[in-house]
Amino acid sequence: MVSVTRTLKRWVAALARRMGVDANPLRRGCDRAEAWVRLGLVLAFLTASPLAAIGLGHLTNNASVRAAQAERASEHLIPAVLLHRVSRSSDVPLYSASQLAWAQARWTAPDGRQHTGEVPAAVGSRAGRSVPIWVNNSGQLVYPPIGQGQIASRVIAVVALTPAVLAVILLGVSWLVRRLLDRRRLAGWATEWSAVEPLWTKRTH
């Protein structure tokens, strides 16, 4: 038990010396201040990073769910009737790696008006076939509402990026503090050198 305690004390002392927060009399006040700031920023990152990631993840999930509900309230899944056989166009592909292409179709909007336009459909579909499309209240073609997979992807992205963003911010704070303390160090060195230089060089100003 005694050996374990001694080992722990040595480890703590070595860590304090490496972090610059030990009682070394050669360290200046600026050096100790920078060391404590650096230690505080590390502790702040370890504490705030998971809390911020969880909090922003919840906010992103709630906002995405509300957005999906709003889209479902204003968007409608209706059938569109293809006017021609669907063939892939090398000039205007929908997605280069998919089996979908834009095709002329006709559909009835929720307000009863008839619309004609291009809709995505499987290549090879015959004229007269019905394909499902998403439209708004006025019958304009829109993207489908946000699904659970998209919501989960947004939450995962936010949770994964939050620690990185926080780390960048804290590194910026650390850099700014170091720049300010470096100015104080330079000013202190200049003052001390002006007092010591005449003794070494035998020159007076």
Backbone bond lengths (Angstrom), bond angles and torsions (degrees), N, CA, C in turn:
res aa  C-N    CA-C-N  psi(-1)  N-CA   C-N-CA  omega(-1)  CA-C   N-CA-C  phi
1 M - - - 1.458 - - 1.532 110.42 -
2 V 1.364 115.23 -39.33 1.459 119.44 -179.78 1.512 110.58 -65.35
3 S 1.340 115.95 -41.40 1.470 119.73 179.81 1.523 111.16 -64.64
4 V 1.324 116.71 -37.47 1.466 120.11 178.39 1.532 110.23 -65.05
5 T 1.337 116.03 -41.43 1.468 119.87 179.11 1.517 110.89 -64.51
6 R 1.339 116.56 -42.98 1.462 119.58 178.87 1.518 111.24 -64.06
7 T 1.325 116.12 -41.12 1.462 119.76 178.62 1.520 111.24 -62.77
8 L 1.332 116.01 -40.69 1.464 120.16 178.83 1.524 110.73 -64.84
9 K 1.335 116.47 -42.56 1.461 119.72 178.96 1.522 110.90 -63.46
10 R 1.329 116.75 -41.01 1.466 119.82 178.57 1.529 110.68 -64.43
11 W 1.324 115.62 -39.57 1.464 119.44 -179.67 1.527 110.08 -65.65
12 V 1.343 116.38 -42.59 1.464 120.07 178.97 1.524 110.45 -65.12
13 A 1.335 117.08 -41.63 1.462 120.47 179.65 1.525 110.87 -64.53
14 A 1.335 116.47 -41.42 1.469 119.60 178.76 1.527 110.97 -65.24
15 L 1.334 116.38 -39.77 1.457 119.82 178.74 1.527 111.12 -65.95
16 A 1.343 116.54 -41.65 1.463 120.11 178.27 1.520 110.80 -63.45
17 R 1.341 116.43 -40.04 1.463 119.45 178.74 1.524 111.24 -65.74
18 R 1.322 116.06 -40.18 1.464 119.58 179.42 1.532 111.15 -68.16
19 M 1.334 117.00 -37.27 1.460 120.98 179.07 1.526 112.35 -76.54
20 G 1.346 116.57 -15.89 1.459 119.54 179.27 1.510 114.20 85.06
21 V 1.335 117.50 21.55 1.468 120.26 -179.08 1.529 111.03 -112.95
22 D 1.328 117.23 21.16 1.453 119.95 177.38 1.529 109.52 -85.32
23 A 1.333 115.83 -175.88 1.468 120.99 -176.70 1.523 112.25 -95.90
24 N 1.307 118.18 30.62 1.464 122.12 179.48 1.534 109.18 -61.04
25 P 1.340 118.35 119.63 1.481 119.69 -177.53 1.522 113.43 -68.57
26 L 1.342 117.66 -14.30 1.463 120.06 179.87 1.525 112.13 -80.40
27 R 1.316 116.54 -11.97 1.466 118.97 -179.48 1.525 109.77 -80.47
28 R 1.306 115.80 135.22 1.448 120.28 177.56 1.528 110.50 -83.63
29 G 1.324 113.69 169.90 1.458 118.25 178.33 1.512 112.54 -60.50
30 C 1.348 116.40 -38.76 1.466 120.21 177.98 1.517 111.54 -63.00
31 D 1.352 115.70 -39.13 1.462 119.49 179.93 1.522 110.92 -64.68
32 R 1.330 115.85 -44.09 1.467 119.14 178.75 1.529 110.99 -65.57
33 A 1.327 116.42 -40.46 1.467 119.50 179.23 1.525 110.65 -61.33
34 E 1.333 116.66 -44.16 1.462 119.53 179.00 1.519 111.31 -63.75
35 A 1.342 116.71 -39.81 1.464 120.07 179.69 1.524 111.08 -63.48
36 W 1.338 116.89 -43.10 1.461 119.82 -179.95 1.526 111.59 -68.29
37 V 1.321 116.39 -37.65 1.470 119.49 176.11 1.518 110.30 -62.90
38 R 1.336 116.35 -44.28 1.460 120.13 179.33 1.522 111.45 -61.99
39 L 1.340 116.34 -43.19 1.463 119.98 177.56 1.528 110.82 -63.76
40 G 1.338 116.82 -41.47 1.456 119.94 178.72 1.523 112.57 -62.90
41 L 1.341 116.69 -38.17 1.456 119.82 178.92 1.524 111.52 -67.87
42 V 1.335 116.33 -37.08 1.472 119.57 176.73 1.521 110.29 -63.42
43 L 1.339 116.21 -46.69 1.466 119.86 178.79 1.530 110.99 -63.98
44 A 1.336 116.34 -37.51 1.465 119.46 178.22 1.520 110.92 -63.77
45 F 1.330 116.65 -39.84 1.467 119.27 178.64 1.530 110.91 -65.49
46 L 1.340 116.34 -45.71 1.465 119.78 -178.42 1.525 111.72 -64.22
47 T 1.325 116.75 -31.13 1.464 120.27 -179.16 1.524 112.07 -85.37
48 A 1.338 115.77 -46.30 1.466 119.74 -172.79 1.520 113.02 -81.14
49 S 1.330 117.40 -27.49 1.461 119.72 -175.14 1.531 112.86 -58.47
50 P 1.342 119.53 -54.03 1.474 117.56 178.98 1.516 113.52 -65.86
51 L 1.348 116.76 -37.11 1.468 119.21 179.60 1.523 111.45 -64.67
52 A 1.355 116.36 -43.29 1.462 119.70 179.21 1.526 111.04 -66.43
53 A 1.324 116.98 -39.97 1.466 119.95 179.92 1.524 110.96 -63.12
54 I 1.345 116.63 -44.73 1.465 119.85 179.56 1.527 111.01 -65.92
55 G 1.346 116.11 -44.41 1.464 119.59 -179.22 1.519 112.64 -63.23
56 L 1.329 116.70 -47.50 1.468 119.58 179.43 1.524 111.19 -67.70
57 G 1.334 116.61 -31.53 1.465 119.28 175.98 1.520 111.47 -62.79
58 H 1.337 116.40 -43.57 1.473 120.33 177.26 1.527 110.98 -64.18
59 L 1.324 117.04 -43.93 1.464 119.74 179.31 1.523 111.39 -62.02
60 T 1.333 116.56 -42.93 1.466 120.16 179.00 1.511 111.31 -63.95
61 N 1.330 116.71 -41.88 1.465 120.03 179.41 1.533 110.56 -63.23
62 N 1.333 117.01 -46.68 1.470 119.86 -179.16 1.521 111.71 -63.62
63 A 1.344 116.65 -42.63 1.460 119.71 179.53 1.526 111.11 -65.24
64 S 1.334 117.08 -39.91 1.462 120.27 179.81 1.524 111.49 -67.58
65 V 1.330 116.35 -38.57 1.478 119.64 178.14 1.520 110.37 -64.47
66 R 1.344 116.81 -42.31 1.469 119.40 177.88 1.524 111.13 -64.28
67 A 1.346 116.85 -39.62 1.463 119.99 178.43 1.521 110.79 -64.29
68 A 1.337 116.94 -40.93 1.461 120.43 178.83 1.526 111.13 -64.37
69 Q 1.333 116.86 -40.75 1.470 120.00 178.36 1.519 111.21 -64.67
70 A 1.339 116.83 -39.82 1.462 120.05 178.55 1.527 110.90 -65.62
71 E 1.334 116.56 -39.40 1.464 119.35 178.81 1.520 111.16 -66.54
72 R 1.333 116.47 -41.55 1.472 118.76 179.43 1.524 111.56 -64.80
73 A 1.325 116.97 -29.44 1.462 119.95 179.86 1.524 112.33 -73.94
74 S 1.336 117.00 -25.64 1.465 120.22 -176.44 1.527 113.72 -111.42
75 E 1.327 117.71 -1.96 1.461 121.11 -179.84 1.522 110.06 -118.26
76 H 1.325 114.98 154.28 1.465 120.65 -174.62 1.524 110.16 -137.19
77 L 1.326 115.54 139.27 1.462 121.40 175.27 1.528 107.88 -95.48
78 I 1.335 116.25 114.15 1.462 121.06 -176.45 1.524 109.08 -131.09
79 P 1.342 117.61 163.04 1.472 120.02 177.12 1.526 111.55 -87.01
80 A 1.324 114.93 143.36 1.470 121.67 173.69 1.519 107.51 -120.49
81 V 1.339 116.86 137.23 1.459 122.00 -177.53 1.523 108.78 -97.22
82 L 1.342 116.05 123.93 1.461 120.56 -179.50 1.523 110.44 -70.78
83 L 1.315 116.39 136.91 1.469 121.60 -179.84 1.518 112.29 -92.66
84 H 1.330 118.00 -20.64 1.464 121.58 -179.48 1.524 108.97 -141.68
85 R 1.309 115.02 163.53 1.454 119.97 173.82 1.535 108.84 -65.97
86 V 1.316 115.16 139.73 1.463 120.36 -176.17 1.524 110.04 -87.92
87 S 1.323 115.77 122.65 1.468 121.26 176.20 1.522 107.99 -129.36
88 R 1.319 115.69 148.86 1.453 120.10 -178.99 1.521 110.22 -72.47
89 S 1.323 115.17 135.59 1.459 120.91 176.74 1.528 108.57 -107.98
90 S 1.316 116.78 124.07 1.464 120.35 -179.76 1.522 111.31 -70.17
91 D 1.352 116.74 -18.08 1.456 119.90 -178.22 1.529 112.41 -85.17
92 V 1.338 116.62 -39.25 1.459 120.33 -176.66 1.528 109.34 -129.77
93 P 1.323 118.03 73.06 1.468 119.86 177.78 1.523 110.75 -78.14
94 L 1.333 116.91 147.91 1.456 120.08 175.47 1.524 109.62 -73.22
95 Y 1.302 115.50 -54.31 1.462 122.39 173.43 1.519 106.39 -139.78
96 S 1.312 116.10 130.62 1.463 119.49 -174.23 1.519 112.59 -63.70
97 A 1.346 117.61 -29.67 1.460 119.69 -175.54 1.530 112.37 -103.41
98 S 1.340 119.15 9.39 1.456 121.16 -177.11 1.523 110.34 -109.12
99 Q 1.335 115.06 175.25 1.463 121.79 176.73 1.517 110.57 -104.37
100 L 1.323 117.06 29.83 1.452 122.50 179.26 1.522 110.28 -112.56
101 A 1.317 115.07 151.87 1.466 121.21 176.88 1.518 108.00 -149.64
102 W 1.337 115.59 158.98 1.450 120.25 176.68 1.524 109.86 -76.16
103 A 1.341 116.46 136.90 1.464 121.45 -178.76 1.517 109.75 -142.41
104 Q 1.338 116.14 148.87 1.462 121.33 177.27 1.525 110.45 -71.27
105 A 1.336 116.04 135.10 1.465 120.64 -179.71 1.520 109.23 -150.04
106 R 1.330 114.88 166.40 1.453 121.72 177.75 1.523 108.54 -126.93
107 W 1.346 116.61 139.08 1.455 120.53 178.61 1.523 110.24 -147.14
108 T 1.336 114.42 161.77 1.454 121.70 179.47 1.523 109.30 -105.08
109 A 1.334 116.76 123.30 1.463 121.84 -178.06 1.521 110.28 -71.48
110 P 1.331 117.68 162.25 1.471 120.35 177.79 1.527 112.90 -58.36
111 D 1.330 117.75 -25.01 1.462 119.60 178.85 1.521 112.66 -87.33
112 G 1.353 117.70 3.11 1.457 122.07 176.01 1.522 115.04 96.21
113 R 1.318 119.01 -8.36 1.463 121.03 -179.00 1.527 110.77 -80.42
114 Q 1.347 113.92 146.58 1.454 120.71 179.02 1.535 109.96 -85.97
115 H 1.336 116.18 141.11 1.463 122.07 178.50 1.519 109.26 -131.05
116 T 1.314 115.14 146.99 1.458 122.20 174.51 1.520 108.06 -131.20
117 G 1.309 115.58 133.18 1.459 119.58 -179.97 1.504 111.03 -177.09
118 E 1.320 115.76 -172.70 1.462 121.03 -179.10 1.518 110.10 -92.26
119 V 1.332 114.60 136.75 1.461 121.57 178.97 1.524 108.35 -132.25
120 P 1.326 119.24 156.19 1.467 120.94 175.86 1.525 110.34 -75.93
121 A 1.319 115.72 133.13 1.467 120.81 -179.90 1.517 108.82 -147.69
122 A 1.317 114.98 157.51 1.456 120.51 -179.71 1.526 110.56 -68.20
123 V 1.324 116.07 136.71 1.463 120.76 178.25 1.524 109.14 -61.80
124 G 1.333 116.73 132.51 1.461 121.95 -179.14 1.511 114.17 99.32
125 S 1.349 116.88 -8.44 1.473 119.01 178.86 1.521 109.81 -65.80
126 R 1.326 115.63 140.23 1.464 120.81 -176.72 1.523 111.61 -86.93
127 A 1.330 114.79 160.94 1.461 121.03 175.91 1.530 109.73 -62.96
128 G 1.316 116.37 141.87 1.457 121.65 -178.60 1.515 114.22 92.29
129 R 1.328 116.79 -9.70 1.466 119.40 179.84 1.526 109.74 -78.58
130 S 1.331 116.34 144.42 1.463 122.12 178.44 1.529 109.51 -92.46
131 V 1.317 115.12 134.21 1.465 120.78 175.79 1.527 107.81 -125.69
132 P 1.336 118.21 141.88 1.473 120.03 -179.78 1.530 110.83 -77.75
133 I 1.327 116.58 136.69 1.457 121.86 176.93 1.527 108.63 -136.19
134 W 1.313 115.74 157.71 1.457 122.30 176.37 1.521 108.88 -104.27
135 V 1.332 116.23 129.74 1.463 121.44 178.48 1.521 108.79 -133.53
136 N 1.362 115.26 161.60 1.460 120.09 175.06 1.527 109.58 -89.11
137 N 1.309 116.97 -172.89 1.462 120.80 -175.93 1.519 112.79 -62.54
138 S 1.343 117.26 -26.81 1.461 120.32 179.48 1.516 113.07 -91.76
139 G 1.338 117.23 1.08 1.452 120.50 176.65 1.508 115.26 92.41
140 Q 1.343 118.55 5.03 1.454 121.04 179.03 1.526 110.49 -79.00
141 L 1.330 115.19 140.85 1.458 121.10 -178.99 1.527 109.82 -65.60
142 V 1.347 117.54 132.86 1.462 122.78 -179.87 1.520 109.40 -136.02
143 Y 1.332 115.46 168.22 1.457 120.13 175.13 1.522 109.97 -72.92
144 P 1.329 117.90 153.67 1.469 119.94 177.38 1.520 110.76 -63.67
145 P 1.342 118.22 155.70 1.469 120.55 177.23 1.527 110.82 -60.54
146 I 1.315 114.83 157.64 1.464 120.49 178.77 1.521 109.54 -62.38
147 G 1.328 116.55 131.73 1.454 121.24 179.24 1.524 112.32 -99.48
148 Q 1.321 115.76 175.33 1.463 120.68 -179.27 1.522 111.24 -62.03
149 G 1.332 116.72 -36.09 1.458 119.24 178.96 1.521 112.28 -63.78
150 Q 1.332 116.74 -41.83 1.463 120.39 178.42 1.526 111.77 -67.43
151 I 1.328 115.83 -38.78 1.465 119.65 177.93 1.529 109.95 -62.83
152 A 1.339 115.98 -45.51 1.462 119.86 179.35 1.528 111.20 -62.07
153 S 1.339 117.39 -39.51 1.467 120.60 178.90 1.521 111.39 -63.61
154 R 1.326 116.55 -40.51 1.473 119.85 177.89 1.521 111.30 -63.15
155 V 1.334 116.06 -44.57 1.465 120.03 -178.96 1.521 110.26 -63.49
156 I 1.336 117.01 -44.56 1.464 120.41 180.00 1.521 111.05 -61.95
157 A 1.330 116.36 -41.60 1.464 119.90 179.45 1.523 111.33 -62.81
158 V 1.334 116.98 -43.58 1.465 120.55 179.83 1.521 110.76 -65.01
159 V 1.326 117.01 -45.21 1.467 120.78 -179.84 1.521 111.08 -62.59
160 A 1.332 116.99 -37.82 1.463 120.46 -178.97 1.522 112.24 -74.01
161 L 1.328 117.49 -35.20 1.468 120.61 -175.81 1.528 113.44 -84.93
162 T 1.327 117.36 -23.10 1.468 119.95 -176.82 1.528 112.92 -57.66
163 P 1.353 120.34 -48.59 1.470 118.67 178.17 1.520 112.71 -60.26
164 A 1.336 117.67 -37.71 1.462 119.90 179.96 1.525 111.09 -65.41
165 V 1.337 117.08 -43.36 1.464 120.43 178.95 1.520 110.60 -64.54
166 L 1.332 116.59 -42.53 1.462 120.07 178.87 1.522 110.87 -63.33
167 A 1.336 116.72 -39.76 1.467 120.30 178.64 1.520 111.07 -62.58
168 V 1.327 117.21 -41.32 1.468 120.56 178.70 1.523 110.39 -63.06
169 I 1.339 117.08 -42.11 1.460 120.66 179.87 1.525 110.77 -63.20
170 L 1.337 116.69 -46.19 1.460 120.30 -178.88 1.525 111.32 -67.26
171 L 1.328 117.59 -35.95 1.462 119.96 175.55 1.527 110.72 -63.75
172 G 1.332 115.95 -37.62 1.459 119.59 176.09 1.522 111.49 -63.51
173 V 1.342 116.63 -41.62 1.467 120.09 176.97 1.525 110.57 -62.82
174 S 1.344 115.88 -43.35 1.463 120.20 178.82 1.524 111.36 -61.02
175 W 1.326 116.58 -42.64 1.465 120.31 179.24 1.525 111.18 -63.66
176 L 1.338 116.62 -41.67 1.459 120.33 179.95 1.524 111.07 -64.84
177 V 1.336 116.82 -43.62 1.464 120.43 178.79 1.522 110.21 -62.26
178 R 1.321 116.27 -41.75 1.465 118.88 -179.88 1.517 111.53 -64.49
179 R 1.326 117.59 -40.30 1.462 120.12 178.14 1.526 110.89 -61.32
180 L 1.338 117.14 -43.37 1.462 120.59 179.52 1.521 111.16 -64.33
181 L 1.342 116.05 -42.32 1.460 119.09 179.79 1.525 111.56 -70.27
182 D 1.337 117.15 -32.42 1.472 119.64 176.46 1.523 110.70 -62.37
183 R 1.316 117.26 -37.27 1.460 120.00 177.29 1.523 110.77 -63.53
184 R 1.331 116.39 -40.13 1.458 119.53 177.74 1.517 110.89 -66.95
185 R 1.334 116.57 -38.39 1.464 119.54 177.79 1.522 110.94 -62.55
186 L 1.334 115.92 -46.33 1.461 119.50 179.97 1.525 111.36 -61.78
187 A 1.329 116.06 -41.08 1.465 119.30 178.23 1.527 110.65 -64.23
188 G 1.331 116.79 -40.51 1.461 120.04 178.57 1.517 111.87 -66.47
189 W 1.351 116.35 -42.12 1.469 119.34 178.37 1.535 110.95 -62.85
190 A 1.339 116.34 -39.91 1.464 119.55 179.31 1.524 111.31 -64.04
191 T 1.322 116.76 -40.53 1.465 120.18 179.03 1.523 111.07 -65.74
192 E 1.324 116.34 -44.22 1.457 119.99 -179.52 1.532 111.32 -67.26
193 W 1.329 116.44 -38.61 1.460 119.11 -179.86 1.526 111.53 -67.29
194 S 1.325 116.46 -36.43 1.472 118.45 177.69 1.511 111.63 -63.72
195 A 1.348 116.82 -26.51 1.465 119.75 177.79 1.518 112.25 -84.10
196 V 1.339 117.55 -31.08 1.469 121.78 -175.76 1.516 112.02 -90.17
197 E 1.336 118.03 -32.63 1.459 121.11 -173.39 1.530 113.02 -55.60
198 P 1.343 121.15 -44.82 1.470 119.40 179.91 1.520 113.57 -59.93
199 L 1.333 117.39 -31.36 1.465 120.23 179.64 1.517 111.27 -72.21
200 W 1.347 117.04 -33.01 1.464 120.31 -179.45 1.510 111.98 -83.66
201 T 1.295 116.21 -42.37 1.486 119.70 -173.27 1.514 112.41 -94.92
202 K 1.340 117.65 -8.84 1.464 121.93 -177.46 1.522 112.00 60.73
203 R 1.328 115.01 24.02 1.466 118.43 178.50 1.509 108.84 -108.72
204 T 1.288 114.72 148.38 1.465 119.90 175.78 1.523 108.03 -120.72
205 H 1.289 115.47 146.74 1.453 121.01 -178.22 1.521 110.06 -99.00
